[in-house]
Amino acid sequence: MKSSKFILTLALISTLTITEAVAECQISDAKLEEALLNKAEFRGPANRQKVRDLRSLRDAAITLWSYGRQAECERLVATIRELVTGPPMGNLGGNDEDDADKQIAAREPKVHRDTAIGHRDDKGAKPLMDIDALAPGLRTDEMIGAQVRSSDDKIVGEVRSIVFGTKDRRDYAIVASGGFFTPGKASFVVPIRFLKVSQERDSFFLPIPDAKLRTVPLMPDQDYKWLSDEAWRTRNDAFFGQQ
């Protein structure tokens, strides 16, 4: 009986210890959203990327927390706190341009545009599907970061953002096609209705060959003012619709 009580006590202590560890990383302590609301540094169009970067770090901390990596989560939260309360973010980091190039190069994907390593020609490859034929439908987290390929099975970019709810019910996928597959001047705007998806839901396809996609209209601005430019959207959508 005493042995059973001892084991039960140990189990209870272990449970409390685990619960305490899980609660260790308090992401709310970074007070990120409060800082974004109250600090002038973070307001205005010029600092939108800084705000996105900070929120990305916060999301990464949540991911670490959800996997039980409490120590790593707490270190990241501490970094967010420093960035929020410390000097302007533009003053952080080194000034060595060569070193900066090496650091940025770490973001470069291993698979580049034009790489043809798809499986559309494999024996037994399943046919592509229209997005509205999927059951259940796609979640946005299944779309963002997914490869986009041309009709000749070459990578042309990655989905980086989704635009829903336009008044005319035209929804869009923003596809980054530059060397780093990051949003920027090399992004183009694909009406979602023209995308097809593999049945494995891991790649999207356009019914347009890569050579033709090189003439696609690029997204004219990074502030999404083009959403109010009906003439531009009509020309852009027609590019995909006439193929």
C-alpha positions as a printed NumPy array, in Angstrom:
array([[  0.   ,   0.   ,   0.   ],
       [  2.816,   2.362,   0.947],
       [  4.541,   1.521,  -2.32 ],
       [  1.394,   2.412,  -4.279],
       [  1.099,   5.746,  -2.479],
       [  4.754,   6.493,  -3.191],
       [  4.311,   5.753,  -6.909],
       [  1.147,   7.884,  -6.99 ],
       [  2.998,  10.752,  -5.314],
       [  5.835,  10.514,  -7.831],
       [  3.343,  10.484, -10.7  ],
       [  1.61 ,  13.575,  -9.289],
       [  4.916,  15.412,  -8.909],
       [  5.895,  14.481, -12.46 ],
       [  2.559,  15.722, -13.78 ],
       [  2.905,  19.019, -11.919],
       [  6.473,  19.389, -13.18 ],
       [  5.39 ,  18.804, -16.799],
       [  2.471,  21.219, -16.435],
       [  4.823,  23.805, -14.965],
       [  7.269,  23.324, -17.864],
       [  4.524,  23.652, -20.447],
       [  3.457,  26.929, -18.849],
       [  7.051,  28.215, -18.81 ],
       [  6.962,  30.02 , -22.139],
       [  4.568,  32.937, -21.8  ],
       [  4.335,  34.412, -25.277],
       [  2.01 ,  37.146, -24.082],
       [  4.864,  38.493, -21.926],
       [  6.481,  39.912, -25.053],
       [  3.546,  42.378, -25.234],
       [  4.018,  42.532, -28.985],
       [  0.539,  43.658, -29.971],
       [  0.554,  46.301, -27.232],
       [  3.831,  47.675, -28.587],
       [  2.53 ,  47.693, -32.153],
       [ -0.455,  49.697, -30.95 ],
       [  1.407,  52.188, -28.778],
       [  4.872,  52.715, -30.298],
       [  5.121,  55.252, -33.108],
       [  8.102,  53.342, -34.542],
       [  5.798,  50.571, -35.728],
       [  3.112,  52.753, -37.275],
       [  3.016,  53.808, -40.902],
       [  3.667,  52.122, -44.254],
       [  7.464,  52.322, -43.954],
       [  7.49 ,  49.873, -41.046],
       [  4.968,  47.312, -42.247],
       [  7.686,  44.769, -42.974],
       [  9.094,  45.168, -39.456],
       [  5.65 ,  44.486, -38.044],
       [  5.263,  41.403, -40.251],
       [  8.706,  40.169, -39.157],
       [  7.86 ,  40.558, -35.476],
       [  4.584,  38.728, -35.9  ],
       [  6.39 ,  35.957, -37.772],
       [  8.749,  35.568, -34.809],
       [  5.761,  35.472, -32.465],
       [  4.113,  32.779, -34.613],
       [  7.36 ,  30.795, -34.55 ],
       [  7.34 ,  30.988, -30.745],
       [  3.788,  29.621, -30.707],
       [  4.92 ,  26.763, -32.947],
       [  7.796,  25.917, -30.585],
       [  5.412,  26.054, -27.625],
       [  2.929,  23.729, -29.336],
       [  5.716,  21.159, -29.865],
       [  6.732,  21.356, -26.222],
       [ 10.033,  23.118, -26.949],
       [  9.64 ,  25.44 , -23.985],
       [ 13.267,  26.529, -23.596],
       [ 13.58 ,  27.475, -27.263],
       [ 10.205,  29.215, -27.114],
       [ 11.27 ,  31.289, -24.106],
       [ 14.531,  32.31 , -25.795],
       [ 12.594,  33.467, -28.842],
       [ 10.111,  35.376, -26.681],
       [ 13.061,  37.063, -24.974],
       [ 14.389,  38.087, -28.388],
       [ 11.   ,  39.524, -29.342],
       [ 10.945,  41.495, -26.09 ],
       [ 14.383,  42.921, -26.87 ],
       [ 13.359,  43.923, -30.379],
       [ 10.165,  45.535, -29.126],
       [ 11.707,  47.458, -26.231],
       [ 15.223,  48.019, -27.59 ],
       [ 16.632,  50.388, -30.208],
       [ 14.919,  50.825, -33.597],
       [ 15.077,  47.566, -35.522],
       [ 16.799,  49.243, -38.448],
       [ 19.838,  49.835, -36.197],
       [ 20.24 ,  46.189, -35.248],
       [ 22.441,  43.654, -36.986],
       [ 25.869,  43.995, -38.536],
       [ 27.118,  46.385, -41.191],
       [ 29.27 ,  43.902, -43.093],
       [ 27.665,  43.669, -46.535],
       [ 29.345,  40.37 , -47.435],
       [ 28.175,  38.81 , -44.199],
       [ 24.67 ,  40.172, -44.786],
       [ 24.626,  38.598, -48.25 ],
       [ 25.59 ,  35.225, -46.767],
       [ 22.868,  35.471, -44.141],
       [ 20.199,  36.427, -46.664],
       [ 21.334,  33.651, -48.99 ],
       [ 20.316,  31.163, -46.297],
       [ 16.699,  31.939, -47.256],
       [ 17.218,  30.876, -50.856],
       [ 15.176,  27.803, -51.725],
       [ 17.033,  24.724, -52.899],
       [ 14.54 ,  24.33 , -55.717],
       [ 14.476,  27.237, -58.165],
       [ 12.145,  28.456, -60.82 ],
       [ 12.208,  26.361, -63.999],
       [ 13.19 ,  23.226, -62.127],
       [ 11.308,  20.357, -63.726],
       [ 11.272,  17.632, -61.1  ],
       [  7.528,  17.098, -61.075],
       [  5.631,  13.859, -61.414],
       [  2.968,  14.68 , -63.978],
       [  4.538,  12.296, -66.493],
       [  4.964,   9.459, -64.009],
       [  3.062,   6.29 , -64.749],
       [ -0.161,   6.28 , -62.768],
       [ -0.013,   9.991, -61.894],
       [ -3.418,  11.11 , -60.677],
       [ -5.228,  13.768, -62.713],
       [ -5.268,  17.348, -61.472],
       [ -8.406,  18.737, -59.889],
       [-10.241,  22.044, -59.939],
       [-10.094,  23.685, -56.53 ],
       [-13.879,  23.89 , -56.254],
       [-14.069,  20.117, -56.851],
       [-12.121,  19.3  , -53.691],
       [-13.967,  17.787, -50.766],
       [-13.225,  18.944, -48.169],
       [-12.061,  22.3  , -49.451],
       [ -8.582,  23.752, -49.07 ],
       [ -7.474,  25.646, -45.974],
       [ -5.355,  28.764, -46.465],
       [ -2.469,  27.139, -44.57 ],
       [ -2.496,  24.359, -47.187],
       [ -2.162,  26.964, -49.934],
       [  0.417,  29.386, -48.536],
       [  3.931,  28.112, -49.208],
       [  2.762,  25.575, -51.789],
       [  4.587,  25.26 , -55.118],
       [  2.993,  26.644, -58.252],
       [  3.894,  24.883, -61.493],
       [  3.345,  25.589, -65.156],
       [  1.551,  23.264, -67.565],
       [  4.952,  21.847, -68.541],
       [  5.543,  20.954, -64.868],
       [  8.172,  23.595, -64.107],
       [  8.205,  25.461, -60.815],
       [  7.212,  29.096, -61.355],
       [  6.871,  30.208, -57.732],
       [  5.194,  29.745, -54.365],
       [  1.887,  30.966, -52.998],
       [  2.685,  33.699, -50.477],
       [ -0.675,  35.322, -49.807],
       [ -4.377,  34.904, -50.507],
       [ -6.919,  37.645, -51.217],
       [-10.547,  36.788, -50.493],
       [-13.754,  38.752, -50.433],
       [-13.484,  41.2  , -53.314],
       [-16.793,  42.83 , -54.2  ],
       [-16.89 ,  41.073, -57.551],
       [-16.096,  37.718, -55.896],
       [-12.756,  37.335, -57.638],
       [-10.283,  35.722, -55.243],
       [ -6.536,  35.705, -55.852],
       [ -3.355,  33.852, -54.958],
       [ -0.218,  36.008, -54.806],
       [  2.609,  33.954, -56.293],
       [  6.206,  34.942, -55.561],
       [  8.379,  33.975, -58.501],
       [ 11.729,  35.671, -57.796],
       [ 14.91 ,  33.88 , -56.788],
       [ 14.008,  33.76 , -53.107],
       [ 10.286,  33.08 , -53.605],
       [  9.531,  36.022, -51.325],
       [  6.867,  38.661, -51.972],
       [  8.189,  41.534, -54.036],
       [  8.481,  42.933, -57.511],
       [  8.55 ,  39.468, -59.082],
       [  5.139,  38.487, -57.678],
       [  2.142,  37.906, -59.896],
       [ -1.561,  37.687, -59.177],
       [ -3.401,  34.488, -60.099],
       [ -7.208,  34.299, -60.026],
       [ -7.799,  31.237, -57.868],
       [-10.459,  29.894, -60.215],
       [ -7.746,  29.198, -62.819],
       [ -5.581,  27.135, -60.466],
       [ -5.645,  23.371, -60.475],
       [ -4.303,  21.283, -57.613],
       [ -2.724,  17.862, -57.339],
       [ -4.816,  15.302, -55.516],
       [ -2.051,  15.12 , -52.904],
       [ -2.698,  18.865, -52.302],
       [  1.004,  19.659, -52.393],
       [  1.29 ,  21.618, -55.668],
       [ -0.787,  24.01 , -57.725],
       [ -0.755,  24.147, -61.506],
       [ -1.552,  26.766, -64.109],
       [ -2.732,  25.771, -67.596],
       [  0.064,  27.887, -69.095],
       [  3.603,  26.882, -70.132],
       [  6.571,  28.427, -68.346],
       [  7.703,  30.437, -71.391],
       [  4.295,  32.117, -71.611],
       [  4.201,  32.795, -67.87 ],
       [  7.32 ,  34.919, -68.256],
       [  5.094,  37.522, -69.912],
       [  2.546,  37.571, -67.075],
       [  1.703,  41.04 , -65.685],
       [  3.557,  41.52 , -62.397],
       [  1.818,  42.788, -59.289],
       [  2.082,  46.583, -59.704],
       [  2.422,  47.516, -56.027],
       [  3.03 ,  45.89 , -52.656],
       [  0.268,  47.801, -50.887],
       [ -2.505,  46.044, -52.82 ],
       [ -3.784,  49.243, -54.371],
       [ -4.261,  47.204, -57.541],
       [ -7.342,  45.677, -55.905],
       [ -9.12 ,  48.972, -56.578],
       [ -7.803,  49.186, -60.141],
       [-10.547,  47.471, -62.106],
       [ -8.821,  48.031, -65.461],
       [ -5.587,  46.382, -64.272],
       [ -7.389,  43.416, -62.741],
       [ -9.403,  42.879, -65.92 ],
       [ -6.227,  42.786, -68.047],
       [ -4.469,  40.559, -65.529],
       [ -7.354,  38.08 , -65.264],
       [ -7.721,  37.96 , -69.031],
       [ -4.109,  36.734, -69.295],
       [ -5.018,  33.59 , -67.379],
       [ -8.509,  33.253, -68.821],
       [ -7.469,  33.187, -72.475],
       [ -5.083,  30.282, -72.089]])
